[in-house]
Amino acid sequence: MDFTMIITVALAAAIIVIVLMLVAIIVFQRWRIGDKNAALARFIRENIELLDEINKNTYE
């Protein structure tokens, strides 16, 4: 085979691998952010419930 053909195929394969890794990183980061948002929403909801309970017991 020609040397330039080997280099071309190797570079194309490297670029494809890099793009796939970047896509995987983006998907993973979006998953992590979504998971953190769900945990934060649960934390805020529990705090609101506790605040409501405190206010209810204070004014009774």
CHARMM internal coordinates of N, CA and C (Angstrom, degrees):
IC EDIT
DIST 1 N 1 CA 1.4505
DIST 1 CA 1 C 1.5207
ANGL 1 N 1 CA 1 C 110.06
DIST 1 C 2 N 1.2876
ANGL 1 CA 1 C 2 N 113.89
DIHE 1 N 1 CA 1 C 2 N 158.20
DIST 2 N 2 CA 1.4545
ANGL 1 C 2 N 2 CA 120.70
DIHE 1 CA 1 C 2 N 2 CA 178.91
DIST 2 CA 2 C 1.5329
ANGL 2 N 2 CA 2 C 109.89
DIHE 1 C 2 N 2 CA 2 C -76.19
DIST 2 C 3 N 1.3201
ANGL 2 CA 2 C 3 N 116.19
DIHE 2 N 2 CA 2 C 3 N 143.03
DIST 3 N 3 CA 1.4597
ANGL 2 C 3 N 3 CA 121.86
DIHE 2 CA 2 C 3 N 3 CA -178.28
DIST 3 CA 3 C 1.5268
ANGL 3 N 3 CA 3 C 111.62
DIHE 2 C 3 N 3 CA 3 C -61.69
DIST 3 C 4 N 1.3207
ANGL 3 CA 3 C 4 N 118.20
DIHE 3 N 3 CA 3 C 4 N -39.85
DIST 4 N 4 CA 1.4694
ANGL 3 C 4 N 4 CA 120.75
DIHE 3 CA 3 C 4 N 4 CA -179.41
DIST 4 CA 4 C 1.5276
ANGL 4 N 4 CA 4 C 111.27
DIHE 3 C 4 N 4 CA 4 C -66.91
DIST 4 C 5 N 1.3286
ANGL 4 CA 4 C 5 N 116.30
DIHE 4 N 4 CA 4 C 5 N -32.73
DIST 5 N 5 CA 1.4673
ANGL 4 C 5 N 5 CA 119.48
DIHE 4 CA 4 C 5 N 5 CA 177.53
DIST 5 CA 5 C 1.5382
ANGL 5 N 5 CA 5 C 110.43
DIHE 4 C 5 N 5 CA 5 C -66.34
DIST 5 C 6 N 1.3142
ANGL 5 CA 5 C 6 N 116.82
DIHE 5 N 5 CA 5 C 6 N -40.88
DIST 6 N 6 CA 1.4592
ANGL 5 C 6 N 6 CA 120.97
DIHE 5 CA 5 C 6 N 6 CA 178.86
DIST 6 CA 6 C 1.5235
ANGL 6 N 6 CA 6 C 110.19
DIHE 5 C 6 N 6 CA 6 C -63.78
DIST 6 C 7 N 1.3210
ANGL 6 CA 6 C 7 N 117.61
DIHE 6 N 6 CA 6 C 7 N -45.18
DIST 7 N 7 CA 1.4701
ANGL 6 C 7 N 7 CA 122.03
DIHE 6 CA 6 C 7 N 7 CA 178.91
DIST 7 CA 7 C 1.5248
ANGL 7 N 7 CA 7 C 110.46
DIHE 6 C 7 N 7 CA 7 C -63.18
DIST 7 C 8 N 1.3182
ANGL 7 CA 7 C 8 N 116.70
DIHE 7 N 7 CA 7 C 8 N -42.54
DIST 8 N 8 CA 1.4639
ANGL 7 C 8 N 8 CA 120.91
DIHE 7 CA 7 C 8 N 8 CA -179.60
DIST 8 CA 8 C 1.5283
ANGL 8 N 8 CA 8 C 111.16
DIHE 7 C 8 N 8 CA 8 C -61.63
DIST 8 C 9 N 1.3196
ANGL 8 CA 8 C 9 N 116.41
DIHE 8 N 8 CA 8 C 9 N -46.50
DIST 9 N 9 CA 1.4628
ANGL 8 C 9 N 9 CA 120.43
DIHE 8 CA 8 C 9 N 9 CA -179.53
DIST 9 CA 9 C 1.5257
ANGL 9 N 9 CA 9 C 110.21
DIHE 8 C 9 N 9 CA 9 C -65.90
DIST 9 C 10 N 1.3245
ANGL 9 CA 9 C 10 N 117.76
DIHE 9 N 9 CA 9 C 10 N -40.14
DIST 10 N 10 CA 1.4642
ANGL 9 C 10 N 10 CA 120.98
DIHE 9 CA 9 C 10 N 10 CA 179.53
DIST 10 CA 10 C 1.5289
ANGL 10 N 10 CA 10 C 110.68
DIHE 9 C 10 N 10 CA 10 C -64.77
DIST 10 C 11 N 1.3160
ANGL 10 CA 10 C 11 N 117.84
DIHE 10 N 10 CA 10 C 11 N -42.87
DIST 11 N 11 CA 1.4659
ANGL 10 C 11 N 11 CA 121.19
DIHE 10 CA 10 C 11 N 11 CA 178.61
DIST 11 CA 11 C 1.5273
ANGL 11 N 11 CA 11 C 111.22
DIHE 10 C 11 N 11 CA 11 C -66.08
DIST 11 C 12 N 1.3178
ANGL 11 CA 11 C 12 N 116.81
DIHE 11 N 11 CA 11 C 12 N -40.67
DIST 12 N 12 CA 1.4653
ANGL 11 C 12 N 12 CA 119.94
DIHE 11 CA 11 C 12 N 12 CA 178.29
DIST 12 CA 12 C 1.5261
ANGL 12 N 12 CA 12 C 110.29
DIHE 11 C 12 N 12 CA 12 C -62.95
DIST 12 C 13 N 1.3224
ANGL 12 CA 12 C 13 N 116.52
DIHE 12 N 12 CA 12 C 13 N -43.03
DIST 13 N 13 CA 1.4634
ANGL 12 C 13 N 13 CA 119.92
DIHE 12 CA 12 C 13 N 13 CA 178.76
DIST 13 CA 13 C 1.5282
ANGL 13 N 13 CA 13 C 110.67
DIHE 12 C 13 N 13 CA 13 C -64.26
DIST 13 C 14 N 1.3200
ANGL 13 CA 13 C 14 N 117.26
DIHE 13 N 13 CA 13 C 14 N -40.39
DIST 14 N 14 CA 1.4617
ANGL 13 C 14 N 14 CA 120.65
DIHE 13 CA 13 C 14 N 14 CA 179.37
DIST 14 CA 14 C 1.5236
ANGL 14 N 14 CA 14 C 110.73
DIHE 13 C 14 N 14 CA 14 C -64.84
DIST 14 C 15 N 1.3193
ANGL 14 CA 14 C 15 N 117.74
DIHE 14 N 14 CA 14 C 15 N -41.61
DIST 15 N 15 CA 1.4638
ANGL 14 C 15 N 15 CA 121.05
DIHE 14 CA 14 C 15 N 15 CA 179.22
DIST 15 CA 15 C 1.5264
ANGL 15 N 15 CA 15 C 110.51
DIHE 14 C 15 N 15 CA 15 C -64.67
DIST 15 C 16 N 1.3245
ANGL 15 CA 15 C 16 N 116.97
DIHE 15 N 15 CA 15 C 16 N -41.60
DIST 16 N 16 CA 1.4689
ANGL 15 C 16 N 16 CA 120.38
DIHE 15 CA 15 C 16 N 16 CA 178.69
DIST 16 CA 16 C 1.5278
ANGL 16 N 16 CA 16 C 110.45
DIHE 15 C 16 N 16 CA 16 C -62.71
DIST 16 C 17 N 1.3251
ANGL 16 CA 16 C 17 N 117.08
DIHE 16 N 16 CA 16 C 17 N -42.87
DIST 17 N 17 CA 1.4624
ANGL 16 C 17 N 17 CA 120.44
DIHE 16 CA 16 C 17 N 17 CA 179.19
DIST 17 CA 17 C 1.5264
ANGL 17 N 17 CA 17 C 110.35
DIHE 16 C 17 N 17 CA 17 C -63.86
DIST 17 C 18 N 1.3150
ANGL 17 CA 17 C 18 N 117.69
DIHE 17 N 17 CA 17 C 18 N -42.48
DIST 18 N 18 CA 1.4658
ANGL 17 C 18 N 18 CA 121.03
DIHE 17 CA 17 C 18 N 18 CA 179.61
DIST 18 CA 18 C 1.5243
ANGL 18 N 18 CA 18 C 110.89
DIHE 17 C 18 N 18 CA 18 C -63.24
DIST 18 C 19 N 1.3103
ANGL 18 CA 18 C 19 N 117.88
DIHE 18 N 18 CA 18 C 19 N -44.07
DIST 19 N 19 CA 1.4675
ANGL 18 C 19 N 19 CA 121.32
DIHE 18 CA 18 C 19 N 19 CA 179.19
DIST 19 CA 19 C 1.5274
ANGL 19 N 19 CA 19 C 110.61
DIHE 18 C 19 N 19 CA 19 C -62.93
DIST 19 C 20 N 1.3294
ANGL 19 CA 19 C 20 N 117.11
DIHE 19 N 19 CA 19 C 20 N -42.92
DIST 20 N 20 CA 1.4620
ANGL 19 C 20 N 20 CA 120.19
DIHE 19 CA 19 C 20 N 20 CA 178.78
DIST 20 CA 20 C 1.5214
ANGL 20 N 20 CA 20 C 111.36
DIHE 19 C 20 N 20 CA 20 C -64.34
DIST 20 C 21 N 1.3284
ANGL 20 CA 20 C 21 N 117.59
DIHE 20 N 20 CA 20 C 21 N -38.33
DIST 21 N 21 CA 1.4584
ANGL 20 C 21 N 21 CA 120.33
DIHE 20 CA 20 C 21 N 21 CA 176.69
DIST 21 CA 21 C 1.5216
ANGL 21 N 21 CA 21 C 111.07
DIHE 20 C 21 N 21 CA 21 C -64.60
DIST 21 C 22 N 1.3209
ANGL 21 CA 21 C 22 N 117.53
DIHE 21 N 21 CA 21 C 22 N -41.69
DIST 22 N 22 CA 1.4682
ANGL 21 C 22 N 22 CA 120.65
DIHE 21 CA 21 C 22 N 22 CA 178.29
DIST 22 CA 22 C 1.5251
ANGL 22 N 22 CA 22 C 111.33
DIHE 21 C 22 N 22 CA 22 C -63.10
DIST 22 C 23 N 1.3149
ANGL 22 CA 22 C 23 N 117.23
DIHE 22 N 22 CA 22 C 23 N -40.95
DIST 23 N 23 CA 1.4671
ANGL 22 C 23 N 23 CA 120.94
DIHE 22 CA 22 C 23 N 23 CA 177.61
DIST 23 CA 23 C 1.5244
ANGL 23 N 23 CA 23 C 110.09
DIHE 22 C 23 N 23 CA 23 C -63.60
DIST 23 C 24 N 1.3365
ANGL 23 CA 23 C 24 N 116.83
DIHE 23 N 23 CA 23 C 24 N -42.87
DIST 24 N 24 CA 1.4616
ANGL 23 C 24 N 24 CA 120.32
DIHE 23 CA 23 C 24 N 24 CA 178.89
DIST 24 CA 24 C 1.5272
ANGL 24 N 24 CA 24 C 110.90
DIHE 23 C 24 N 24 CA 24 C -63.11
DIST 24 C 25 N 1.3187
ANGL 24 CA 24 C 25 N 117.53
DIHE 24 N 24 CA 24 C 25 N -40.13
DIST 25 N 25 CA 1.4644
ANGL 24 C 25 N 25 CA 121.17
DIHE 24 CA 24 C 25 N 25 CA 178.65
DIST 25 CA 25 C 1.5233
ANGL 25 N 25 CA 25 C 110.55
DIHE 24 C 25 N 25 CA 25 C -64.20
DIST 25 C 26 N 1.3224
ANGL 25 CA 25 C 26 N 117.15
DIHE 25 N 25 CA 25 C 26 N -42.77
DIST 26 N 26 CA 1.4669
ANGL 25 C 26 N 26 CA 120.75
DIHE 25 CA 25 C 26 N 26 CA 179.57
DIST 26 CA 26 C 1.5251
ANGL 26 N 26 CA 26 C 110.59
DIHE 25 C 26 N 26 CA 26 C -63.44
DIST 26 C 27 N 1.3179
ANGL 26 CA 26 C 27 N 117.30
DIHE 26 N 26 CA 26 C 27 N -44.48
DIST 27 N 27 CA 1.4714
ANGL 26 C 27 N 27 CA 120.62
DIHE 26 CA 26 C 27 N 27 CA 179.56
DIST 27 CA 27 C 1.5237
ANGL 27 N 27 CA 27 C 109.80
DIHE 26 C 27 N 27 CA 27 C -63.26
DIST 27 C 28 N 1.3292
ANGL 27 CA 27 C 28 N 117.71
DIHE 27 N 27 CA 27 C 28 N -43.59
DIST 28 N 28 CA 1.4604
ANGL 27 C 28 N 28 CA 121.19
DIHE 27 CA 27 C 28 N 28 CA -179.88
DIST 28 CA 28 C 1.5212
ANGL 28 N 28 CA 28 C 111.22
DIHE 27 C 28 N 28 CA 28 C -63.00
DIST 28 C 29 N 1.3242
ANGL 28 CA 28 C 29 N 117.63
DIHE 28 N 28 CA 28 C 29 N -43.18
DIST 29 N 29 CA 1.4629
ANGL 28 C 29 N 29 CA 120.70
DIHE 28 CA 28 C 29 N 29 CA -179.53
DIST 29 CA 29 C 1.5260
ANGL 29 N 29 CA 29 C 110.94
DIHE 28 C 29 N 29 CA 29 C -66.03
DIST 29 C 30 N 1.3182
ANGL 29 CA 29 C 30 N 117.69
DIHE 29 N 29 CA 29 C 30 N -39.31
DIST 30 N 30 CA 1.4671
ANGL 29 C 30 N 30 CA 120.21
DIHE 29 CA 29 C 30 N 30 CA 177.51
DIST 30 CA 30 C 1.5228
ANGL 30 N 30 CA 30 C 110.44
DIHE 29 C 30 N 30 CA 30 C -64.20
DIST 30 C 31 N 1.3422
ANGL 30 CA 30 C 31 N 117.30
DIHE 30 N 30 CA 30 C 31 N -37.86
DIST 31 N 31 CA 1.4543
ANGL 30 C 31 N 31 CA 121.49
DIHE 30 CA 30 C 31 N 31 CA 177.40
DIST 31 CA 31 C 1.5243
ANGL 31 N 31 CA 31 C 110.26
DIHE 30 C 31 N 31 CA 31 C -64.65
DIST 31 C 32 N 1.3385
ANGL 31 CA 31 C 32 N 116.98
DIHE 31 N 31 CA 31 C 32 N -44.09
DIST 32 N 32 CA 1.4686
ANGL 31 C 32 N 32 CA 120.41
DIHE 31 CA 31 C 32 N 32 CA 179.37
DIST 32 CA 32 C 1.5154
ANGL 32 N 32 CA 32 C 111.82
DIHE 31 C 32 N 32 CA 32 C -63.46
DIST 32 C 33 N 1.3368
ANGL 32 CA 32 C 33 N 116.68
DIHE 32 N 32 CA 32 C 33 N -42.16
DIST 33 N 33 CA 1.4687
ANGL 32 C 33 N 33 CA 120.25
DIHE 32 CA 32 C 33 N 33 CA 179.77
DIST 33 CA 33 C 1.5249
ANGL 33 N 33 CA 33 C 110.00
DIHE 32 C 33 N 33 CA 33 C -64.98
DIST 33 C 34 N 1.3248
ANGL 33 CA 33 C 34 N 117.21
DIHE 33 N 33 CA 33 C 34 N -42.00
DIST 34 N 34 CA 1.4610
ANGL 33 C 34 N 34 CA 120.58
DIHE 33 CA 33 C 34 N 34 CA 177.82
DIST 34 CA 34 C 1.5073
ANGL 34 N 34 CA 34 C 111.92
DIHE 33 C 34 N 34 CA 34 C -62.74
DIST 34 C 35 N 1.3253
ANGL 34 CA 34 C 35 N 117.04
DIHE 34 N 34 CA 34 C 35 N -39.48
DIST 35 N 35 CA 1.4547
ANGL 34 C 35 N 35 CA 121.25
DIHE 34 CA 34 C 35 N 35 CA 178.53
DIST 35 CA 35 C 1.5221
ANGL 35 N 35 CA 35 C 110.70
DIHE 34 C 35 N 35 CA 35 C -66.16
DIST 35 C 36 N 1.3253
ANGL 35 CA 35 C 36 N 117.01
DIHE 35 N 35 CA 35 C 36 N -41.20
DIST 36 N 36 CA 1.4639
ANGL 35 C 36 N 36 CA 120.47
DIHE 35 CA 35 C 36 N 36 CA 178.33
DIST 36 CA 36 C 1.5197
ANGL 36 N 36 CA 36 C 110.94
DIHE 35 C 36 N 36 CA 36 C -67.05
DIST 36 C 37 N 1.3309
ANGL 36 CA 36 C 37 N 117.43
DIHE 36 N 36 CA 36 C 37 N -37.19
DIST 37 N 37 CA 1.4590
ANGL 36 C 37 N 37 CA 120.08
DIHE 36 CA 36 C 37 N 37 CA 178.04
DIST 37 CA 37 C 1.5283
ANGL 37 N 37 CA 37 C 111.28
DIHE 36 C 37 N 37 CA 37 C -64.79
DIST 37 C 38 N 1.3256
ANGL 37 CA 37 C 38 N 116.52
DIHE 37 N 37 CA 37 C 38 N -38.10
DIST 38 N 38 CA 1.4628
ANGL 37 C 38 N 38 CA 119.90
DIHE 37 CA 37 C 38 N 38 CA 178.58
DIST 38 CA 38 C 1.5203
ANGL 38 N 38 CA 38 C 110.15
DIHE 37 C 38 N 38 CA 38 C -65.62
DIST 38 C 39 N 1.3228
ANGL 38 CA 38 C 39 N 116.99
DIHE 38 N 38 CA 38 C 39 N -42.30
DIST 39 N 39 CA 1.4649
ANGL 38 C 39 N 39 CA 120.20
DIHE 38 CA 38 C 39 N 39 CA 178.80
DIST 39 CA 39 C 1.5245
ANGL 39 N 39 CA 39 C 110.53
DIHE 38 C 39 N 39 CA 39 C -65.61
DIST 39 C 40 N 1.3216
ANGL 39 CA 39 C 40 N 116.91
DIHE 39 N 39 CA 39 C 40 N -40.40
DIST 40 N 40 CA 1.4615
ANGL 39 C 40 N 40 CA 120.55
DIHE 39 CA 39 C 40 N 40 CA 178.72
DIST 40 CA 40 C 1.5234
ANGL 40 N 40 CA 40 C 110.87
DIHE 39 C 40 N 40 CA 40 C -65.22
DIST 40 C 41 N 1.3125
ANGL 40 CA 40 C 41 N 117.77
DIHE 40 N 40 CA 40 C 41 N -40.67
DIST 41 N 41 CA 1.4637
ANGL 40 C 41 N 41 CA 121.06
DIHE 40 CA 40 C 41 N 41 CA 178.41
DIST 41 CA 41 C 1.5253
ANGL 41 N 41 CA 41 C 110.55
DIHE 40 C 41 N 41 CA 41 C -63.43
DIST 41 C 42 N 1.3348
ANGL 41 CA 41 C 42 N 117.27
DIHE 41 N 41 CA 41 C 42 N -41.27
DIST 42 N 42 CA 1.4626
ANGL 41 C 42 N 42 CA 120.39
DIHE 41 CA 41 C 42 N 42 CA 177.87
DIST 42 CA 42 C 1.5318
ANGL 42 N 42 CA 42 C 110.93
DIHE 41 C 42 N 42 CA 42 C -63.78
DIST 42 C 43 N 1.3359
ANGL 42 CA 42 C 43 N 116.43
DIHE 42 N 42 CA 42 C 43 N -41.59
DIST 43 N 43 CA 1.4597
ANGL 42 C 43 N 43 CA 121.55
DIHE 42 CA 42 C 43 N 43 CA 178.66
DIST 43 CA 43 C 1.5300
ANGL 43 N 43 CA 43 C 111.00
DIHE 42 C 43 N 43 CA 43 C -61.96
DIST 43 C 44 N 1.3227
ANGL 43 CA 43 C 44 N 116.96
DIHE 43 N 43 CA 43 C 44 N -45.38
DIST 44 N 44 CA 1.4682
ANGL 43 C 44 N 44 CA 121.21
DIHE 43 CA 43 C 44 N 44 CA 179.77
DIST 44 CA 44 C 1.5271
ANGL 44 N 44 CA 44 C 110.43
DIHE 43 C 44 N 44 CA 44 C -64.76
DIST 44 C 45 N 1.3328
ANGL 44 CA 44 C 45 N 116.66
DIHE 44 N 44 CA 44 C 45 N -42.15
DIST 45 N 45 CA 1.4651
ANGL 44 C 45 N 45 CA 120.48
DIHE 44 CA 44 C 45 N 45 CA 179.84
DIST 45 CA 45 C 1.5318
ANGL 45 N 45 CA 45 C 110.78
DIHE 44 C 45 N 45 CA 45 C -62.09
DIST 45 C 46 N 1.3376
ANGL 45 CA 45 C 46 N 117.36
DIHE 45 N 45 CA 45 C 46 N -43.13
DIST 46 N 46 CA 1.4631
ANGL 45 C 46 N 46 CA 120.23
DIHE 45 CA 45 C 46 N 46 CA 178.24
DIST 46 CA 46 C 1.5284
ANGL 46 N 46 CA 46 C 111.05
DIHE 45 C 46 N 46 CA 46 C -63.87
DIST 46 C 47 N 1.3253
ANGL 46 CA 46 C 47 N 117.50
DIHE 46 N 46 CA 46 C 47 N -39.20
DIST 47 N 47 CA 1.4628
ANGL 46 C 47 N 47 CA 120.25
DIHE 46 CA 46 C 47 N 47 CA 178.38
DIST 47 CA 47 C 1.5215
ANGL 47 N 47 CA 47 C 111.72
DIHE 46 C 47 N 47 CA 47 C -65.69
DIST 47 C 48 N 1.3070
ANGL 47 CA 47 C 48 N 117.36
DIHE 47 N 47 CA 47 C 48 N -39.11
DIST 48 N 48 CA 1.4666
ANGL 47 C 48 N 48 CA 120.43
DIHE 47 CA 47 C 48 N 48 CA 177.87
DIST 48 CA 48 C 1.5252
ANGL 48 N 48 CA 48 C 110.13
DIHE 47 C 48 N 48 CA 48 C -64.81
DIST 48 C 49 N 1.3501
ANGL 48 CA 48 C 49 N 116.50
DIHE 48 N 48 CA 48 C 49 N -42.06
DIST 49 N 49 CA 1.4675
ANGL 48 C 49 N 49 CA 119.28
DIHE 48 CA 48 C 49 N 49 CA 178.22
DIST 49 CA 49 C 1.5256
ANGL 49 N 49 CA 49 C 110.58
DIHE 48 C 49 N 49 CA 49 C -62.48
DIST 49 C 50 N 1.3314
ANGL 49 CA 49 C 50 N 117.56
DIHE 49 N 49 CA 49 C 50 N -42.86
DIST 50 N 50 CA 1.4599
ANGL 49 C 50 N 50 CA 120.34
DIHE 49 CA 49 C 50 N 50 CA 178.80
DIST 50 CA 50 C 1.5281
ANGL 50 N 50 CA 50 C 111.40
DIHE 49 C 50 N 50 CA 50 C -65.32
DIST 50 C 51 N 1.3249
ANGL 50 CA 50 C 51 N 117.05
DIHE 50 N 50 CA 50 C 51 N -39.72
DIST 51 N 51 CA 1.4620
ANGL 50 C 51 N 51 CA 120.73
DIHE 50 CA 50 C 51 N 51 CA 177.71
DIST 51 CA 51 C 1.5253
ANGL 51 N 51 CA 51 C 110.85
DIHE 50 C 51 N 51 CA 51 C -63.65
DIST 51 C 52 N 1.3255
ANGL 51 CA 51 C 52 N 116.42
DIHE 51 N 51 CA 51 C 52 N -42.62
DIST 52 N 52 CA 1.4655
ANGL 51 C 52 N 52 CA 119.56
DIHE 51 CA 51 C 52 N 52 CA 176.60
DIST 52 CA 52 C 1.5271
ANGL 52 N 52 CA 52 C 111.21
DIHE 51 C 52 N 52 CA 52 C -61.45
DIST 52 C 53 N 1.3300
ANGL 52 CA 52 C 53 N 116.81
DIHE 52 N 52 CA 52 C 53 N -41.11
DIST 53 N 53 CA 1.4539
ANGL 52 C 53 N 53 CA 120.71
DIHE 52 CA 52 C 53 N 53 CA 179.48
DIST 53 CA 53 C 1.5311
ANGL 53 N 53 CA 53 C 110.85
DIHE 52 C 53 N 53 CA 53 C -65.89
DIST 53 C 54 N 1.3187
ANGL 53 CA 53 C 54 N 116.78
DIHE 53 N 53 CA 53 C 54 N -40.63
DIST 54 N 54 CA 1.4636
ANGL 53 C 54 N 54 CA 120.18
DIHE 53 CA 53 C 54 N 54 CA 177.53
DIST 54 CA 54 C 1.5284
ANGL 54 N 54 CA 54 C 110.42
DIHE 53 C 54 N 54 CA 54 C -63.93
DIST 54 C 55 N 1.3137
ANGL 54 CA 54 C 55 N 116.43
DIHE 54 N 54 CA 54 C 55 N -45.69
DIST 55 N 55 CA 1.4741
ANGL 54 C 55 N 55 CA 119.93
DIHE 54 CA 54 C 55 N 55 CA 179.89
DIST 55 CA 55 C 1.5265
ANGL 55 N 55 CA 55 C 110.72
DIHE 54 C 55 N 55 CA 55 C -64.43
DIST 55 C 56 N 1.3026
ANGL 55 CA 55 C 56 N 118.15
DIHE 55 N 55 CA 55 C 56 N -38.71
DIST 56 N 56 CA 1.4621
ANGL 55 C 56 N 56 CA 120.99
DIHE 55 CA 55 C 56 N 56 CA -179.91
DIST 56 CA 56 C 1.5328
ANGL 56 N 56 CA 56 C 109.86
DIHE 55 C 56 N 56 CA 56 C -64.80
DIST 56 C 57 N 1.3376
ANGL 56 CA 56 C 57 N 117.06
DIHE 56 N 56 CA 56 C 57 N -43.25
DIST 57 N 57 CA 1.4685
ANGL 56 C 57 N 57 CA 120.49
DIHE 56 CA 56 C 57 N 57 CA -179.14
DIST 57 CA 57 C 1.5289
ANGL 57 N 57 CA 57 C 111.52
DIHE 56 C 57 N 57 CA 57 C -72.25
DIST 57 C 58 N 1.3228
ANGL 57 CA 57 C 58 N 117.50
DIHE 57 N 57 CA 57 C 58 N -27.93
DIST 58 N 58 CA 1.4603
ANGL 57 C 58 N 58 CA 120.53
DIHE 57 CA 57 C 58 N 58 CA -179.12
DIST 58 CA 58 C 1.5169
ANGL 58 N 58 CA 58 C 110.85
DIHE 57 C 58 N 58 CA 58 C -72.78
DIST 58 C 59 N 1.3197
ANGL 58 CA 58 C 59 N 118.29
DIHE 58 N 58 CA 58 C 59 N -39.91
DIST 59 N 59 CA 1.4579
ANGL 58 C 59 N 59 CA 120.75
DIHE 58 CA 58 C 59 N 59 CA -174.91
DIST 59 CA 59 C 1.5163
ANGL 59 N 59 CA 59 C 113.48
DIHE 58 C 59 N 59 CA 59 C -90.10
DIST 59 C 60 N 1.3223
ANGL 59 CA 59 C 60 N 117.88
DIHE 59 N 59 CA 59 C 60 N 1.61
DIST 60 N 60 CA 1.4756
ANGL 59 C 60 N 60 CA 119.15
DIHE 59 CA 59 C 60 N 60 CA 179.25
DIST 60 CA 60 C 1.4905
ANGL 60 N 60 CA 60 C 111.64
DIHE 59 C 60 N 60 CA 60 C -89.11
END
COOR INIT
IC SEED 1 N 1 CA 1 C
IC BUILD
